[in-house]
Amino acid sequence: MPTQPTDMQIRLKALTTCFAIMADTLEVLANSLNAAFLVAIANTTRSLLKNIETVKKNKNNSIGLMEQTYELLNAIIILHIDSDTGGILPPSVLNHIGKFTEQVLVKDSKLKLTTCSRTLHKIYTFVESQQSGSKVKQFLRQGEMNTLLKDCKNGLAQGFEFFQLKNTGLIADISKMQAEAEQRHQEVLGMINGLSDTTSSDRASMIGRAYSLSHNSSKSISTLPSEPKIFHGRESELSDILKLLSGEVPRIAILGTGGMGKTSLARAVLHHVEVSAQYTHHRYFVACDSATNKVELTALIGAHLGLKPSKDLTQAVLNFLVTVSPSLLILDNLETVWEPTELRSDIEAFLSLLTDIKDLALIITMRGAERPAKVQWSHPFLLPLQPLKLYAAQQTFIDIAEDHHKPEDIDQILSLTDNMPLAINLIAHLVDVEGCSSVLSRWEAERTSP
């Protein structure tokens, strides 16, 4: 006789089914409306979907967070559907959605810059940390894990209050939940089809009404990631990239192992004054880690370019980039879609087509030391990023955890990180909370435990 599924298995199946539909719906909205926060939400939702079924620990907490996340994402989609301005929301609402989505740097009570991960990013971090062999969990001990879980719940509670939702508890009716998700998807498609029939003047009027309160405001939304606020030890690489960008048809690959700061270097390039002046409004930064094939990669790029969704946006992306001259396209974490051997040929062929565009500067970031084939990369090649020099590592640590710690303690802490930027960032935040002595004692105790 077959075993009856447990309540947790039922909830997990419901989440898996409905998050897949939700991710598709959000991507349609993001691609059609070119809304910055929707792009980030869609990408993170797709990443969450990959982690749902493989949660090994804290399953009940993880599933509970995901159920509430689903409710909030559903509320965000309904806001766009019910909007009388063609899916364009007013700044006050966009700002709240941004708080749910972004990861930013803020000043605390001591006027010190501190990383403040917004709710959706925190939920992803918590769920990811429950996977087998999670690298995140290596730097999150039980105390930090409990704090992270508490922050996730508080952020979700604030979201429920803003959207006037009731926390109804467990979601176990799979058929009803799936039907609602599919209905929401069809409603979004209907809204998008309606927008395609709207004249450009009507569309402009809608946009004007939605953003009339934020004209020339510092709260205006940008699809570009922020400039890294803590950035040390990559001055030489930054200078090399700027030189390559000043030459003809720059094609640049930023390589290195995980956690070396490839993305931070690319963001520093993106916001450098020379680059901003050279490419004015035609700078595009696309995070590729949610793409699983070439079609999804071109869809992501198309979303950032503001193109209408279609079955395959390859030609539309190429046609668009030909018309904006000169332009800079940064493909971040491209290894995700390039590493599978069965996909390499398609991805390399697409990169080759991109490099045929005369006035397009192309930068990719990838884990490892191998560059994709079929591209004539600019010489001299950038060497794979190495760990930071000691002085740069110390400055990075001090920017996060302040400089009141003993120099010898700082150096001992840094010896645990191999001067890798990501490891420095994580352990410096632990020191900021616990102090050097506590972190070192705990590390020694765990190292020597049987």
Number of C-alpha atoms within 10 A of each C-alpha: 3 4 5 8 9 9 12 15 13 16 20 24 16 20 25 19 16 22 25 17 18 26 22 16 22 25 24 24 26 26 25 21 21 20 21 19 21 25 24 20 23 23 22 20 26 20 17 23 21 16 18 22 16 14 18 15 13 14 17 13 14 21 20 19 20 23 21 23 21 18 18 20 22 17 17 17 20 15 16 18 21 14 14 13 20 20 24 22 21 17 18 13 13 20 16 14 20 20 17 22 20 19 18 16 16 13 11 11 7 6 8 14 18 16 15 15 21 18 25 28 20 22 25 20 19 23 25 23 23 20 19 12 9 12 11 16 18 11 16 18 12 10 8 14 16 13 12 19 19 12 17 23 19 13 19 22 16 14 23 18 12 13 16 10 14 11 13 8 9 13 17 17 11 17 12 12 16 19 12 14 21 16 13 19 21 13 17 22 17 12 18 21 12 11 18 12 9 13 10 11 9 13 16 13 13 18 17 15 14 20 18 13 12 15 11 9 11 7 12 12 15 10 18 15 18 15 16 17 12 14 18 18 17 20 12 9 17 16 12 14 24 16 11 20 22 13 11 12 19 24 22 24 25 26 25 20 16 15 16 21 23 25 21 19 22 23 19 20 23 24 17 15 11 14 17 15 10 16 18 14 13 16 21 19 21 23 21 24 18 20 21 14 18 22 16 18 25 22 26 24 23 26 27 21 21 16 19 18 19 13 8 15 22 20 12 18 19 18 12 14 21 17 11 15 17 18 21 26 19 25 23 21 23 22 21 16 21 22 15 12 8 10 14 18 16 15 23 18 16 19 17 16 15 21 21 13 19 15 18 23 25 22 22 25 24 25 21 15 13 12 19 21 14 15 18 13 19 17 10 10 15 16 12 18 22 15 19 20 14 15 12 17 24 20 17 22 27 16 18 22 24 15 13 8 15 10 11 9 14 20 14 13 23 20 12 14 17 15 24 21 25 14 18 24 21 17 22 25 17 20 21 17 13 11 15 20 13 13 18 16 11 11 14 11 11 10 9 7 7 5
